[in-house]
Amino acid sequence: MGLFSKKSSKPHLVLTIPEMSCNHCERTITTMLTAIDGVTDVQADAKSKQVIVETEKPVTFEAIEQTLKPTNYNPVLKADKQ
């Protein structure tokens, strides 16, 4: 059972972050995205380069991009399940 095997009924966004390559990247991304108003959980996996962002209210992809911009991580939106 992997990181992304749990199914959630909460609204969430699924991202790919090609630059994420290690545990430090996972922690940095998780810390930064958790600070966004409305984000309730972040699951980052460097091996698959995917991030699941669970929200309690709508969070735009643009807000995620702006939050990560200073770090040079460039997220790509895979899915938006609201």
DOKOLVEX-177352 format. One line per field, with one value per residue (C-alpha): residue number from 1; residue in three letters; x, y, z. Coordinates in Angstrom, 1 decimal. Layout:
seq <- NUM/...
type <- ALA/...
px <- X/...
py <- Y/...
pz <- Z/...
This chain:
seq <- 1/2/3/4/5/6/7/8/9/10/11/12/13/14/15/16/17/18/19/20/21/22/23/24/25/26/27/28/29/30/31/32/33/34/35/36/37/38/39/40/41/42/43/44/45/46/47/48/49/50/51/52/53/54/55/56/57/58/59/60/61/62/63/64/65/66/67/68/69/70/71/72/73/74/75/76/77/78/79/80/81/82
type <- MET/GLY/LEU/PHE/SER/LYS/LYS/SER/SER/LYS/PRO/HIS/LEU/VAL/LEU/THR/ILE/PRO/GLU/MET/SER/CYS/ASN/HIS/CYS/GLU/ARG/THR/ILE/THR/THR/MET/LEU/THR/ALA/ILE/ASP/GLY/VAL/THR/ASP/VAL/GLN/ALA/ASP/ALA/LYS/SER/LYS/GLN/VAL/ILE/VAL/GLU/THR/GLU/LYS/PRO/VAL/THR/PHE/GLU/ALA/ILE/GLU/GLN/THR/LEU/LYS/PRO/THR/ASN/TYR/ASN/PRO/VAL/LEU/LYS/ALA/ASP/LYS/GLN
px <- 0.0/1.7/1.4/-1.2/-3.3/-5.7/-8.9/-10.1/-13.6/-12.1/-11.5/-8.0/-5.5/-3.0/0.2/3.4/6.6/9.4/12.1/11.2/13.9/14.5/13.1/14.2/12.2/9.1/9.4/9.9/6.9/4.7/5.6/5.0/1.7/0.3/0.7/-1.9/-5.2/-7.7/-5.1/-5.6/-3.1/-0.2/1.2/4.4/6.3/9.7/9.9/6.7/7.2/3.5/1.8/-1.7/-3.1/-6.3/-8.4/-11.3/-12.3/-11.3/-7.6/-6.5/-3.6/-2.4/-2.1/0.1/2.2/2.8/3.7/6.3/7.7/10.5/11.8/12.0/9.6/7.3/4.1/1.9/-1.8/-2.7/-6.2/-8.5/-11.3/-13.6
py <- 0.0/3.2/6.8/7.5/4.4/6.0/7.4/10.6/12.2/15.6/18.1/17.9/18.7/16.3/17.8/16.7/18.5/17.4/19.1/17.2/14.7/14.0/14.0/17.6/18.6/16.7/18.5/21.9/21.5/20.1/23.0/25.7/24.3/23.6/27.3/28.2/29.1/26.3/23.5/20.7/18.1/17.7/14.3/14.6/11.7/12.4/9.0/9.5/13.4/13.7/15.8/15.5/18.7/18.2/21.3/22.3/25.2/26.0/26.6/27.7/26.2/29.8/30.1/26.9/28.2/31.5/29.9/27.6/30.2/31.4/27.8/27.1/24.1/24.2/22.3/20.9/20.3/16.6/16.6/18.9/17.0/19.5
pz <- 0.0/-1.2/-0.3/-2.9/-2.4/0.1/-1.4/0.0/-0.3/0.6/-2.1/-3.4/-6.1/-7.5/-8.7/-10.4/-9.4/-11.6/-9.5/-6.3/-5.8/-2.1/1.4/1.9/-1.2/0.2/3.6/2.0/-0.3/2.5/4.8/2.2/0.9/4.4/5.1/2.4/3.9/3.3/2.9/5.5/4.4/2.0/0.9/-1.1/-2.7/-4.3/-6.0/-8.0/-8.0/-7.1/-4.4/-3.1/-1.6/0.5/1.1/3.3/1.0/-2.6/-3.2/-6.6/-8.5/-9.0/-5.2/-5.1/-8.0/-6.3/-3.0/-4.6/-7.0/-4.7/-4.4/-8.2/-7.9/-10.9/-10.1/-12.9/-12.2/-12.8/-11.3/-9.4/-7.6/-5.8
